[in-house]
Amino acid sequence: MPHAIRRRRKRRQIVFMPNKQISPRTQTPSERLEELISMTENAETQSKVKDRTNQFEDADQEDFSSEEDIKYFNSSRNMASDRPQVPSLFTSLPPIRDSLQTETSKLQDSVAHECLPYLRGVADPKKSPFDFNEYGVPSLEREKHIAFLHSSLGDLPAGFVGIDSSRPWMLYWALTGLSLLGEDISQYRERVIYTFTPMQNPDGGFGGGHGQMSHCASSYAAILSLVMVGGEEALNLVDRKMLWRWLGSLKQRDGGFQVCVGGEEDVRGAYCSMVMISLLSLPLNLPLDSAGRVNPEDTFLTGLPEYLSRCQTFEGGISGAPGTEAHGAYAFCALACLCILGEPHEMLAKYLDLPLLISWLSARQYAPESGFAGRTNKLVDGCYSHWVGGCWPLVEAALNGSQSVTHGPPPNVGSLYSREGLIRYILCCCQGNRGGLRDKPSKHPDSYHSCYVLAGLSSAQHYYYFQEPDVSRLVTPLSSAFNWAGSQTIRASNGEEQPAVFGTEDRVSLIHPIYVIPWGVAERTRAWYGAKTKF
């Protein structure tokens, strides 16, 4: 049992137990797009949310400093002579380096030095060649991660009171991570209901904790947790009519959404709001007293894609609000929101500069680490395996167009990022020795990183595509978000199957590329709420 849990301290439970929960910008020449795709494919043949200190584990590795002699890492190749061969892209520093040293470049070098022994398989001398597969990749420590996430839903040290407002998120992270690892999370149904019942406010939204104001983020996490555990009692807990009214109070005249009444307006509010509206089958018309209702015909969708379009920056990435810095998490929120509003090949091409976006996303994956960074000149972080890695299925679907489920043609484009590199970073660098997944080797695991690292692993292990709408079914507004399919087979643009660098036992479950919940949950939830006769 981890040291932090053995200490006798006042504890908090994260889940409580009852006494016995613009204008279109698509005029860019097509040659630009072809050039970017070609550059991405060539590179493949050669990812920071604020750090959370986790009290479940002591540090289990050294912290490598930027002053260490690079010769040490070169000499480690001798130690790895009996290990499987790993491509030099993942075991060597970049051959071309800027001679100007800055604080940023020194930090980047430090992280590369930190990751290299793990990527080479020599960080832990106790490991033998049998601990790596034929590609030099270690196994997913599934049982350790499962135990870690189960423990995060029990008693927590008293210091966690400081993030009490994140309680809905902590449930969502743990439940999502457990489901990705193949666990049946319905065992938490009663406790989740008990936890969230007092968090739902009279206005319909959910607060981060008891007595806290309604917020889009906590409402999103609470509702996704409820639909994941499932059952009529959990689904009936949501007061849909009051939630609809509350969301109407967040809608703004410029098309966007505030995250709470009187709060900031950004793409998080837009994404979280549209997830709730589409998943719960809420009416699209605005309440009569909505601040965003200018004309009688205005809806929750009015001006929204144009607002998201204005959030794309000169770099090509997407910012939280117009005029601010591009960030990986905001990019995912905006792309996923657009894919809720319509088919990806229509919405993304119409409202975003796709070649510029592809250029920015491509620059977020570094070598040799091969994880993703969230912003320009920032360090790789395991959580961006989802926030940036999760953007790629949506972009690739926009370029490939809709495909048939049974005999779909090979994709127009192959993988636009290095799936192999991301999988290597996750399995080599992000697994804590005692369970849980982390930002990078020098950091502690926590449920936040465990959730999004596993979500990124799922995305890298599967091919997601937008399937042709079923003509036998009635097409309704926002139905595009429920027309996605996934496959374990990943093909290049020429149709050839790409080999996997991980074992069958290391595959995690499919996750919905827009809602980030277990596969099939979104469709069942939408159908259940859609069948209700009373709003």
Secondary structure, DSSP 8 states (H G I E B T S, - for coil): --HHHHS---EEESS------------S-HHHHHHHHHHHHHHHT---------TT----S----TTS-HHHHHHHHHHTTTS----GGGTS--SS--S---HHHHHHHHHHHHHHHHHHT-S-TT--GGGB-TTS-B---HHHHHHHHHHTTSEEEGGGGGGGGGHHHHHHHHHHHHHHTT--GGGGHHHHHHHHGGGB-TTS-BBSSTT--B-HHHHHHHHHHHHHH--HHHHHTS-HHHHHHHHHHHB-TTS-BBSSTTS-B-HHHHHHHHHHHHHTT--SB--TT-TT--STT-BTTTTHHHHHHHTB-TTSSBBSSTTS-B-HHHHHHHHHHHHHHS-HHHHHHHHS-HHHHHHHHHTTB-TTT--BBSSTT--B-TTHHHHTTTHHHHHHHHHH--B-TTT----SS--SS-HHHHHHHHHHHSB-TTS-B-SSTTS---HHHHHHHHHHHHHHHSEEEEB---TTS---TTGGGG-EEEES--B-TTS-B---SS-GGG----B-TTT-SBTTHHHHHHHHHHT-S--
